[in-house]
């Protein structure tokens, strides 16, 4: 991965389950994604799933991810 490319936030969901569903849909379509809690998601018991979570992707995959989620167009040649 080149140094100038970074992970960016694609979407924020109200809970971990919805964020994981989005990330899984992206992964099934070839876009790497991971889920991260927003703010103070960590407690003495671990991460609480009932706070907002964001879906993070590799920045060059933005157009493709948006097309998969129905937010834009993507040309496979890109």
C-alpha distances in whole Angstrom, upper triangle without the diagonal:
4,6,9,7,9,11,14,17,19,22,24,27,30,29,27,28,28,24,24,25,23,20,22,23,19,18,21,20,16,14,13,15,16,19,20,24,25,27,29,28,29,32,34,34,30,28,31,30,32,31,28,25,22,19,15,13,9,11,11,13,15,18,18,18,21,23,22,24,27,26,25,25,22,22,20,20,18
4,6,6,8,11,15,18,20,23,26,29,32,31,29,31,30,26,26,28,25,23,25,25,21,21,24,22,19,17,16,17,19,22,22,26,26,28,30,30,30,34,36,36,32,31,33,32,34,32,30,26,23,21,17,15,11,11,11,14,16,18,19,19,22,24,24,26,28,26,25,25,22,23,21,21,18
4,6,8,11,14,18,20,23,25,28,31,31,29,31,30,27,27,29,26,23,26,27,23,23,26,25,22,19,17,18,19,21,21,24,25,26,28,28,29,32,34,35,31,29,32,32,34,31,29,25,22,21,17,15,12,12,13,16,17,20,21,21,23,25,26,27,29,27,27,27,25,25,24,24,21
4,6,10,12,16,18,21,24,27,30,30,29,31,30,26,27,28,26,23,26,26,23,23,26,24,22,19,18,18,19,22,21,24,24,25,28,28,29,33,35,36,32,30,32,32,33,31,28,25,22,20,16,14,11,10,11,14,15,18,19,20,21,24,25,25,27,25,24,25,23,23,23,22,19
4,7,9,13,15,18,21,24,27,27,26,28,26,23,23,25,22,19,22,22,19,19,22,21,18,15,14,15,16,18,19,22,22,24,26,26,27,31,34,34,30,28,30,29,31,28,25,22,19,17,13,11,7,6,7,11,12,15,16,16,18,20,21,22,24,22,21,22,20,21,20,20,16
4,6,10,12,16,18,21,24,24,22,24,23,20,20,22,19,17,20,21,17,18,21,20,17,14,13,12,13,15,15,18,18,20,23,22,24,28,30,30,26,24,26,25,27,24,22,19,15,14,10,8,6,6,8,11,11,15,16,15,17,20,20,20,23,21,21,22,20,22,21,22,18
4,7,9,12,14,17,20,20,19,21,20,16,17,19,16,14,17,18,14,15,18,18,16,12,10,9,10,11,12,15,15,17,20,20,21,25,27,27,24,21,23,22,24,21,18,15,12,10,6,5,4,5,9,10,10,14,14,13,15,18,18,18,20,19,19,21,19,21,21,22,19
4,6,9,11,15,18,19,17,20,18,14,16,18,15,13,17,17,14,16,19,18,17,13,12,10,10,11,11,14,13,16,19,19,21,25,28,27,24,21,22,21,22,19,16,13,10,8,5,6,6,6,9,10,9,12,14,12,13,16,16,16,18,16,17,19,18,21,21,22,19
4,6,8,11,14,15,15,17,15,11,14,15,12,11,15,16,13,15,18,18,17,13,12,10,10,10,9,12,11,14,17,16,19,23,26,26,22,19,20,18,19,16,13,10,6,6,5,7,9,9,12,11,10,13,14,11,12,15,15,14,17,15,16,19,18,21,22,24,21
4,7,10,14,15,14,16,13,10,13,13,10,10,13,13,11,13,16,15,15,12,12,9,10,10,11,13,13,16,20,19,21,25,28,27,24,21,21,19,19,17,13,11,7,6,6,7,9,9,12,10,8,10,11,8,8,12,12,10,13,11,13,15,15,19,19,22,19
4,7,10,12,12,13,10,8,11,12,9,10,13,13,12,15,17,17,17,14,14,11,11,10,11,12,11,15,18,17,20,23,27,26,22,19,18,16,16,14,10,9,6,5,8,10,13,13,15,13,11,13,14,10,10,13,13,10,13,11,14,17,18,21,22,24,22
4,7,9,10,11,9,7,11,12,10,11,14,15,14,17,19,19,20,17,16,13,12,9,9,9,8,12,15,14,17,20,24,23,20,16,15,13,13,10,7,6,4,6,9,12,15,16,19,17,15,17,18,14,14,17,16,13,16,14,17,21,21,25,26,28,26
4,6,7,9,6,5,9,10,9,11,14,14,15,17,19,20,21,18,18,14,13,10,10,10,10,13,15,13,17,19,23,21,19,15,14,11,10,9,5,5,6,8,12,14,18,19,22,19,17,19,19,16,15,18,17,14,16,16,19,22,23,27,27,30,28
4,7,9,7,8,11,12,12,14,16,17,18,20,22,23,24,22,21,17,16,12,12,10,10,12,14,12,16,18,21,20,18,14,12,9,7,6,4,6,9,11,15,18,22,22,25,23,21,23,23,19,19,22,20,17,19,19,22,26,27,30,31,34,32
4,6,6,7,9,10,11,13,15,16,17,19,21,22,23,21,20,16,14,10,10,9,10,12,13,11,14,15,19,17,15,11,9,6,5,5,5,6,9,11,14,18,21,23,26,23,22,24,24,20,20,23,21,18,21,21,24,27,28,31,31,34,32
4,6,5,6,9,10,10,12,14,15,16,18,20,21,19,17,14,11,8,8,8,10,13,13,10,13,15,18,16,13,10,8,5,7,7,7,5,8,10,13,16,19,21,24,22,21,23,22,19,20,22,20,17,21,21,24,27,27,30,30,33,31
4,5,5,6,9,10,10,12,14,15,16,19,20,18,17,14,12,10,12,11,14,17,17,14,16,18,20,18,16,12,11,7,9,10,10,9,11,11,15,17,21,23,25,22,22,24,22,19,19,21,19,16,20,21,24,26,26,29,29,32,31
4,5,5,6,9,10,11,13,14,16,17,19,17,17,13,12,10,12,12,14,17,18,15,18,20,23,21,19,15,14,10,10,11,9,8,10,10,13,16,19,21,23,20,19,21,20,16,16,18,16,13,16,17,20,23,23,27,27,30,28
4,5,5,6,9,10,11,12,14,16,17,14,14,10,9,6,9,9,11,15,17,14,16,19,22,20,17,14,13,10,11,11,8,6,6,6,10,12,16,18,20,17,16,19,18,14,15,17,15,12,16,16,19,22,22,25,25,28,26
4,5,5,6,9,10,10,12,14,15,13,12,9,8,6,10,11,14,17,18,15,17,20,22,20,17,14,14,10,13,13,11,9,9,8,11,13,16,19,21,18,17,20,18,14,16,18,15,14,17,18,21,23,22,25,25,28,26
4,5,5,6,9,10,11,13,15,13,13,11,11,10,13,14,17,20,21,18,21,23,25,23,20,17,17,13,15,15,14,11,11,10,13,14,18,20,21,18,17,19,17,14,15,16,13,11,15,16,19,21,21,24,23,27,25
4,5,5,6,9,10,11,13,11,11,9,10,9,12,14,16,20,21,19,21,24,27,25,22,19,18,15,16,16,13,11,10,7,10,11,15,16,18,14,14,15,14,10,11,13,10,8,12,13,16,18,18,21,20,24,22
4,5,5,6,9,10,11,9,8,5,6,7,11,13,15,19,21,18,20,23,26,24,20,17,18,15,17,16,14,11,9,6,8,9,12,14,16,13,13,15,13,10,12,14,11,10,14,15,17,19,18,21,20,23,21
4,5,5,6,9,10,9,9,8,9,10,14,16,19,22,24,21,22,25,27,25,22,19,19,16,18,19,17,14,13,10,12,12,15,17,18,15,16,17,15,12,14,15,11,11,15,17,19,20,19,21,20,23,22
4,6,5,6,9,9,10,9,11,12,16,18,20,24,26,23,25,28,30,28,25,22,22,19,20,21,18,16,14,11,13,12,15,17,18,14,14,15,12,10,12,12,8,8,12,14,16,17,16,18,17,21,20
4,5,5,6,5,7,7,10,12,15,18,20,23,26,23,25,28,31,29,25,23,23,20,22,21,19,16,13,10,11,9,11,13,14,10,11,12,9,7,10,10,7,8,11,13,14,15,14,16,15,18,17
4,5,5,5,5,6,9,12,15,19,21,24,26,23,25,28,30,28,25,22,23,20,23,22,20,17,15,11,12,10,12,15,15,11,13,15,12,10,13,13,10,12,15,17,18,18,16,18,16,19,18
4,6,7,9,10,13,15,19,22,24,28,29,26,28,31,33,30,27,25,25,22,25,25,23,20,18,15,15,14,15,18,17,14,15,16,13,11,14,14,10,12,15,17,18,18,16,18,16,19,19
4,6,9,11,14,16,20,23,25,29,31,28,30,33,35,33,30,27,28,25,27,26,24,21,19,15,15,13,14,16,15,11,13,13,9,9,12,11,8,10,13,15,15,15,13,14,12,15,15
4,6,9,13,16,19,23,25,28,30,28,29,32,35,33,29,27,28,25,27,27,24,21,19,15,14,11,12,14,13,10,12,13,9,9,13,12,10,13,15,17,17,16,13,14,12,14,14
4,6,10,13,16,20,21,25,27,25,27,30,32,31,27,25,26,23,25,24,22,18,15,12,10,8,8,11,10,7,9,11,8,7,11,11,9,11,14,15,15,15,13,14,13,15,14
4,7,11,14,17,19,23,24,22,24,27,29,28,24,22,23,21,23,23,20,16,14,10,9,6,7,10,11,8,11,13,11,9,13,14,12,14,17,17,18,18,16,18,16,18,17
4,7,10,14,16,19,21,19,20,24,26,25,21,18,20,18,20,19,16,13,10,7,6,5,7,11,12,10,11,14,12,9,13,15,13,13,16,17,18,19,17,20,19,21,19
4,7,10,13,16,18,15,17,20,22,21,17,15,16,14,17,16,14,10,8,6,5,7,10,13,15,13,14,17,16,13,15,18,16,15,19,19,21,22,21,23,22,25,23
4,7,10,13,14,12,14,17,20,18,15,12,13,11,13,12,10,6,6,5,6,9,12,15,18,16,16,19,18,14,16,19,17,16,19,19,21,24,23,26,25,28,25
4,6,9,11,9,11,14,17,16,13,10,11,10,12,11,9,5,5,7,7,11,14,16,19,18,17,21,20,17,19,22,20,19,22,21,24,26,25,28,28,30,28
4,6,8,5,8,11,15,14,11,8,8,8,10,7,6,4,6,9,11,14,17,19,22,21,20,23,23,20,21,24,22,20,24,23,26,28,28,31,31,33,31
4,7,6,10,13,16,16,14,10,11,11,11,7,6,5,7,10,11,15,18,19,23,22,20,23,24,20,21,24,23,21,24,22,25,28,28,32,32,34,31
4,6,9,11,15,16,14,11,11,12,12,9,8,9,10,14,15,18,21,22,25,25,23,27,27,24,24,28,27,25,27,26,28,32,32,35,35,37,34
4,6,8,11,13,11,9,9,11,12,9,10,11,13,16,17,21,23,25,28,28,26,30,30,27,27,31,30,27,30,29,32,35,35,38,38,40,37
4,7,10,10,8,5,6,8,9,7,8,9,11,14,16,20,22,24,28,26,25,29,29,25,26,29,28,25,29,28,31,33,33,37,36,39,36
4,7,8,5,4,7,10,11,10,12,12,14,17,18,21,24,26,29,28,28,31,31,28,29,32,30,28,32,31,34,36,36,39,39,41,38
4,5,5,6,7,11,12,12,14,15,18,20,22,25,28,30,33,32,31,35,35,31,32,35,33,31,35,34,37,40,39,42,42,44,42
4,6,8,10,14,15,15,18,18,21,23,24,28,30,32,36,35,34,38,37,34,35,38,36,34,38,37,40,43,42,45,45,47,44
4,7,8,11,13,14,17,17,20,22,24,27,30,32,35,34,34,37,36,33,34,37,34,33,36,36,39,41,41,44,43,46,43
4,7,9,12,12,15,14,17,19,20,23,26,28,31,30,30,33,33,29,31,33,31,30,33,33,36,38,38,40,40,42,40
4,6,9,9,11,10,13,15,17,20,23,26,29,27,27,30,29,26,27,30,28,26,29,29,32,35,34,37,37,39,37
4,6,7,10,10,14,16,18,22,25,27,30,28,28,31,30,26,27,30,28,26,29,29,32,35,35,38,37,40,38
4,6,8,8,12,14,16,20,23,25,28,26,25,28,27,23,24,27,25,22,25,26,29,32,32,35,35,37,35
4,7,9,12,15,18,22,25,27,30,28,26,29,28,25,25,28,25,23,26,26,29,32,33,36,36,39,37
4,6,10,13,16,20,23,24,28,26,24,27,27,23,23,26,25,22,25,24,27,31,31,35,35,38,35
4,7,10,13,17,20,21,24,23,21,23,24,20,20,23,22,19,21,21,24,27,28,31,32,34,32
4,7,10,13,17,18,21,20,18,21,21,17,18,21,19,17,20,19,22,25,25,29,29,31,29
4,6,10,13,14,18,16,14,17,18,14,15,18,17,15,18,17,19,22,22,25,26,28,25
4,7,10,12,15,13,12,15,14,11,12,15,14,12,15,15,17,19,19,22,22,25,22
4,7,9,12,11,10,14,14,11,12,16,15,14,17,16,17,19,19,21,21,23,20
4,6,9,7,7,11,11,8,11,14,13,13,16,15,16,17,16,18,18,19,17
4,6,6,7,11,11,10,12,15,15,15,18,17,17,18,16,17,17,18,15
4,5,6,9,10,10,11,14,15,15,17,16,15,16,14,16,16,17,14
4,6,8,9,10,11,13,14,16,17,16,15,14,12,13,13,13,10
4,6,5,6,9,10,11,12,14,13,12,12,10,12,11,13,10
4,5,5,6,9,10,11,12,10,10,11,10,12,13,14,11
4,5,5,6,9,10,10,9,7,7,6,9,10,12,9
4,5,5,6,9,10,10,8,8,5,8,8,11,9
4,5,5,6,9,8,9,10,8,12,12,14,12
4,5,5,6,5,5,7,8,12,13,16,13
4,5,5,5,5,5,5,9,11,14,12
4,5,8,8,9,8,11,12,15,14
4,6,8,10,11,14,15,18,17
4,6,8,10,13,15,18,17
4,7,10,13,16,18,17
4,7,10,13,15,14
4,7,10,12,11
4,6,9,8
4,5,6
4,5
4
